[in-house]
Amino acid sequence: MRPGLGALTARHGLLYGGDYNPEQWPEAVWAEDVALMREAGVTLVTVGVFAWGTLEPEPGRFELAWLDRVLDLVAGAGIAVDLATPTASAPPWLAHDHPETSSVDASGVRMSPGSRNHFCPTSPVFREHALRVVRVLADRYAGHPALAMWHVGNELGQRCCCDLCAAAFRGWLRARYGTLDELNRAWGTAFWSQHYARWAEIVPPRAVPYLHNPAQDLDFRRFTSDQLRDLYRVQAEVLRAATPDVPVTTNFMGFFRGVDYRSWRDDVDVVADDWYGDPADPRSPARAALTHDLMRSLGGGRPWVLMEQATGAVNWRPHNLPKPAGAMLVDSLRAVAHGADAVCYFQWRASAAGAERFHSAMLPHAGADTDLHRAIRAQGAVLRRLRRVVGTRVDARAALVFDWSSWWAGEGPGLPSDRLRPVEQLLAWYEPLWRAGIAVDVVHPGDDLDGYDLVAVPGLYLVSDADAANVARVPERGGALVVGPFSAVADEEGRVRGGRFPTPWAATLGASGEEHRPLPDAGVRVDSGLMGAFTAADWSEALRVEGDDVEVLATYRGAGLEGRPAVTRRVHPGGGSASYVSTVLPADALARLLLDAAAGLDPVPCPDGVELARRGDVLFALNHGPGTRTVPLAAPAVDLVTGREVAGALVLGAWSAAALVAP
């Protein structure tokens, strides 16, 4: 069994810290850093993410003495280290001496050094040099008292279309399809005279005058994700051989389109994620919660690591708002409430130079005598008081279905509309459950769904026959299934299924469609006894019901669909139900539908602007807005954040949080 966070959290409780980049600073600064870390309650720092050029300033010449001193200093303060392989950003000498190690974009432009993540993940020369520095670090620091976790690369996610990647792509396709005949069938190459007679004719989806073959694009996305995973794997293999008891991870990026993180979940010992909420986005708290639930779900419910977040403003949006006072703690406790056992930031000390010199940090340019750093110290004290949640799980009986391949295929060009954005649909369906305090897992259609009373499929354009059959079993065994528009349209190869849609679920739903009908901007009126009258937006479908046991929950009143069903529900003999939503519902109507389907999950009435989330025996109450909010309490409780007893009602000030337990 691979190691996890257990040994670390048994020693430190909830882990707290961030990226530490001492190579950017004179050595005289390091002692001050570590002293301030101790005062703040920091227990974990990530070291060396972008230090390759400092570790190996010339090919084959390593300078490690500075890193020895850093790790000794940190270990002496009782702080654990997440030691990075610095392979996300190779030194300029590598690209200069070996240009083929740099990636090439779809237009044939080779990336230059001067930024980061400019490497080609396929290049044998890049891999040779990357593994050399990984072996040097593994050999030198195996057994060092500071070493607690390995951090491979950083935010792996680039796409390369060079000739090396083209050859590797062809090898990947051979393994997937076996023969050119099978590839031509799967890709539908009879269209536009794209038939391939030799493997050598196949290239990545480079620049073309019009639309790419969507199957080619889909497979290249799958290949790219697998190739990056392989680069992670070869580094992890070296690290595990040297330190089998030290967990290995890399930092994911939430709903990042470039990599299928589900396919990586068995490769990381601990799921870790970077989440940067946008203070200007009123839906950012819900986006954060959804992303955290995805990470927890990828790890099978085990505790995960919030590896990066911002203490305040970032530097890479066009206009970078700071976080309101208190929001930093609310954001951190949201991650803990959704299963994180580690809360970390980018970065410890704000950089004086470089592209991210205006990115906020735990220790800002103005120093320790600042409101921000006092809040960092206060947060460390709060996290120490939450030790009781360490290792506990979130009990979720509702699930949202999501799949990266379906996202890729369902957001490509050449579709009936570009307004059905899969992740935005997912968020819209998540929000009413989140506002009602209902815990949600984010699952793949092929996962075990038997533990969920409610399974919602907001939009799953692509699904295999086997996974579709797995989803169809939900109402058969007594669960509630709710399916959104434009779902199960294509098979796993991206080929459109024939017959009335959604073909594999038509019998389960008791409803089927014959035409997808994007709507004009005015939308269409829909009448419903359950949801009231409303205007549906963007999308509609020409449906009919397929049996006497199907109830029409909503009916179109225009747009050429007068009297046709918009939302249907079939009650199955075993007590389960299967509902189909053929349009984009407004928030209020969607909430009524989903909460009706989730009635057995005990929704909790939450005041506007407040999130309630339970983990173990702790109820987290998070006010993510500017006003004071009052939460009624059924019984007295102790707030672990303040240490005070609360009875009758909990009063939350602006951007504040509570963690309640029975006295």
Phi, psi and omega in degrees: 000134183285153180289156176230213181273353191306314182295321180293313184286334175297328181274322190247349190075207175301130183278146187214131178168219183174181176295134177235123185239070185296338180296345178277356190228153174300150182301332180298338181280337190299317182297321177296318178305309185293323177297317178291325176300315181297319179297328182276352182082021178292134181237349183214129174231143175265125187237137168090014185302317183240039187257010185303315181297331177279324180286325182226076186294337175224154183307121175081354179256111184257138175239102187247353185300322180296321180290325174305312184293322178298310182295323177297317181296315181293317179298323179296337178268003179077021181259132180277155182240131168264096189273126186269147161277127192276032192276002178286338183217099181286152177295155180303332182298331182291314178292326180293313183281332185222079184303334182291352177280350179266147184284163181234133181276180186295340179268003178089010180273125179275132181292148179251155172294161182127353175230237177205167177053041181262010186274159171268121183290345181270331188310119177299326180291318176300314181297322178301313181288322179297315181291332177296314180290327177296316180296320179300314180294317181296316181293323185281324190250002170301126181090354177292136184297340179281332189291119180236339182198152175254142183236105186275119177058211180198122174046056180300126184184007184280161182239131182233136182243024183288175181294327177296317178291327176299316179295318179294324177298318178297321176296320177297318180293321176301317181293327183281318189250338177082307183229158176293327178301317181291321177297315180299322177295311183296323183274351181061046189285357173295336177287132179058029173056049183258015183302133180258128179259339179221145179301326184297344181283344186276131178229167174298164177288079179279186182302132180223163183285340183214216186284142172286160167298119184297330179289322176297315180297317179299313181292326178292326174295318177297316178300314182301316178299316180294323182292319176294321177298321179295322176297320174299315186299317183293328175287317180298325179298318178297316183293318181292327178295324182277326186221075186296341182263003181257124181295149180239135179212179167214164185266119173284175181228045176063224177279072180266127189286339189281343186222136176274093185293336178299323180288348179263351196296332178276355181266338179262136178287330178221131175286132178229145186217150172254125180228122180240094178292155182254111180301340180274353184258112181296341178267004183301320177300320178292319177300319179298311182299317178299316180296318178297321178295324175300313182296316178299319181292321178300327179272013179067025179091353181286157178302147183232177185243123165278096190282322180221142167203179181251142174285334181208239182281147168269185181239358192251001170270160180300326182220111194256099180284144173284164174281143173297154177303131180096335184294330180299315178292318179301315180298318181294316181289334173298316178298316178298316180299331181261019168111000181283139172251008178213136180233110184230167185229159158256116355223185181292300182248130181300135182288139178276340182218169178097174188296334184250033182292340178254015173279135181298162182208170179293328175241102188284173178305326183285351173099194187283334182274063183221155177301320183297313183289329174296324177293326176298315179295319180295322179296321177302320179293320179297315182297326177296328181282353182257022184303331185295341180276349185303129177082351181281164184244166174259126181270105181250128177249004175241147181222142169253135183266132182212145179211135183295316180300321177294322177299311181301311183289326184276359179235016179276176178284166174081014179266168181298333180205151174260013184266350176269082182274116189305317182287326176293322174298317179301315180296318181299321180283334179287321190304314181296327177290318178298316180294335180268007178072023180267121179290140186227135167262152175250115193236162174272149181298342179267358180288166174290117184255003188294338182275003186250130175283330179234127174236119181247136181240086186300321180187108183231080185303317185246133176202142178286163178299318181295317180290325177297319178295325178297316178294322182296340180285346183302305180290334180296327180261012171105002179272170177259125178245130176233123185245135180266178187292159174056042182251149178056029180287321186240156175274185187294344177269357181088006180279135181289129178287143174277163179095179181287135186266161348287110194312309184286348183244003184301317180291321180296318183279334186071023179211149180210157184240160179237345183209131171274132188227090173303145186260153170294167186300334180289345180075200180216142177286141177227136177252140181207136173289323181284319189252355183079181177277141181202171175253121176272151187240153162071322195213144172210167180219144177275105186250164163216153176274154189238032178171163181286344182269014181253128178259133175272113183272339180206147186230137177290145177232052178152194178058032180076010183236023184310123176083355180280151179291139175254322178225133181231161175216131174247127176269125183273158183303328181278005179097351177282171180219153178226115182249147177233131179247117187260009183215179177264109183279145170294162189303316183296315180295318179297319179298317180298318181296310184290321180289331173294318178291333182261018187303328180282359183264009176057063176303146181252125177291118181250136173299150176305137178085004181240134173252132174246128181216134182252134173226119186062230179260016182251128174258115179270132176239119188236118175264108183258033179220178187279342184265165174282139181233146179242129180245116178295143179242134180284337182210157177300153181211164173250131178270112181291339179290316183256341184082005183264154173277142181232135179222146176082299181206148176258124178258119181251122174287176181303135179043064180222168186218154174224153176228105193259136174225159176296142181292000000 
